[in-house]
Every structure is written in structure tokens, then in C-alpha cells.
Amino acid sequence: MRVICAQEPPRKFELQAASPQFWQLVSRDAKLTTVASGFGFTEGPVWDPTGFLFVSDETINKIFRVYPDGRKESLVDLGDPDGNTFDAQGRLIDCASFLRAIIRVSPDGKYTILTNRYQGMKYNSPNDVTMGPDGAFYFTDPALDVPPGEKQEMSYQGVYRLDEKGVVRLLTKDLTQPNGLAFSPDGKKLYIDDSEQRNIRVYDFAQGALANGRIFGDEHGGKGEGVPDGMKLDRDGNIFVTGPKGIWVWDPQGHHLGTIVMPEQPANLTWGEKDYGTLYITATTSVYRLQTSTTGFLSYPHTVH
């Protein structure tokens, strides 16, 4: 999702620890490498176990296959694609902002709309999606990317559950601008970013429902562009989430451990490679790679990969 922020002078990659625990997750000598550049605005990275990334480009309006050696292949032309995940069969699921829909994309670039309305109203602009421990999809629907010339039909910006039968349920509308979301490894918590409030919410999760929403952490103290957007967890429940200057790292108790300062402002990230210890980061015009000292948590269900 494109969040317009004030421009900063160019910056360099840097690891800024706020706690010694940060160095247990990222080595002091870790190096950031550029995988591919020349994009418009990168989003929605997901690692295919055959050895490449799916990457959305919200400006060029395509979803690409991006290989570790920098090769790019266009999969589908699609107005403002955003967050991606896989279904239980390993098929690509995308938040198609201009279609105002959640879609499934086949390997030949054709797509099927899974849902584009709730109670007869068009969604605002679905932004990010993940699979839950129950096999259903969970997605956010802020209003930042409502297509030009179209109206916002909903008076709120919600978070939804889409089950395998196509049934959609509104889970919450108490966020002003819901964005990235991710489940804890034990499946008992769902974290959701509120980009406008610049905070991360956490909800207790059970049987497809949310309860006890509260603020997990906020990024108001961060200086510079960047808001909570894409996020991923490692297997120990540490959270890697975009924020001012780069990727903020939090422990499961809500302590900010440190920041991975990026040369371009990131919008999203994912775990990749065979050990899922490498972060692939979509940052404005580029895709970057950073080896970590932890192991990424794979989205449900584990059998996908």
C-alpha cells in the first residue's frame, strides 16, 4: 500500500540496536544486498518454494516473479496489486485494489475473484491478506486505494475473514486504517497494523473470531517517513514490521529491539530461501535481501510449503 510521507535525504543501510537481544536475531556484520531494481512501487512479496518471489508493483500494475539472480518475469497485468499469500494448495492469493477484490491467480496469469463485496457493498481497497490456523483467509480493507472516480461505499475500514465456502465475516472495524496483518506462531494472536494511528494492535484469536483488542506497540517515536505496513513473525514470535526508516523489530512482549535502516522506505517483507532465515524486503523501487540469525514463521498452513 502506498502511504504518502514527507521525503527524506538519501540514507544508508544500518543496523540500530535498542537492546542486546537484537543481535541474537540479526548479526552485527549482516549485509544488505539488492536483488532487483527498476520497479515503480514494490509490495506483497511471498516466497515460492521453487525458488523465486512473487512481487506486486502498484505503479507498473503488474505482479512479477522475481528470482534471486535479479531476473523478473511478468505474471499478470493488474491494476494496483497489493498484498499476497498462498492458499492450502500453494496457489497465489492477491489483494487487487482496483478490482476491490481478493483474487486467486493461476500460473498462466488468469485470475478468479474470490470476494468483492460484503453485504452488497464493494470493499474499499483490500490491502493485505494472510491464511489463519483454521485455513480461512484474513484480510484488511483500508480506503487508501479506492480507484479514481469510484466512491467509497462503506463508512468504515474493516478486517474480514473469508472461508473456503466463500462466506465473509466482518471481524472488526475499530482500526482507522488497517494494513498489514500476521498470526503468532501458536495461532492464538492476530497482529494488525493501523497505519494512520502508527501503531500495532494485537487481538486474541480463537475459532475464527477476535477478542480483547489492544495496542501492542506504536511507532510515534520514530523520526522520518514510514508507517506500520507489512509485517512478519519469526518462529519465536518476534515481529519484523515496517516503520520509520526501515524494519522495526519487536519481541513478543512489545519491546522495540532495534531497527534495520533501509536505503529506500520499505512497504513489506517476507521470509525466503530453503531455511526461511532470509528476509526479502520490498522497498519502493527495489527488492532487497538480508540474512538473519533467526528462522521465519511460515504462514498457515505449514503443509503449503
Buried (B, 14 or more C-beta within 10 A) or exposed (E): BBBEEEEEEEBEBEBEBBEEBBBEBBEEEBEBEEBBBEBEBBBBBBBBBEEBBBBBBBBBBBBBBBBBEEEBEEBBEBEBBBBBBBBEEEBBBBBBBBBBBBBBBEEEEEBEEBBBEBEEEBBBBBBBBBBBBBEBBBBBBBBBBBBEEEEBBBEBBBBBBBBEEEEBEBBBBBBEBBBBBBBBBEEEBBBBBBBBBBBBBBBEBEEBEBEEBEEBBBBEEBEBBBBBBBBBBBEEBBBBBBBBBBBBBBBBEBEBBBBBBBBBBBBBBBBBBEEBBBBBBBBBBBBBBBBBEBEBBBBBBEEBE
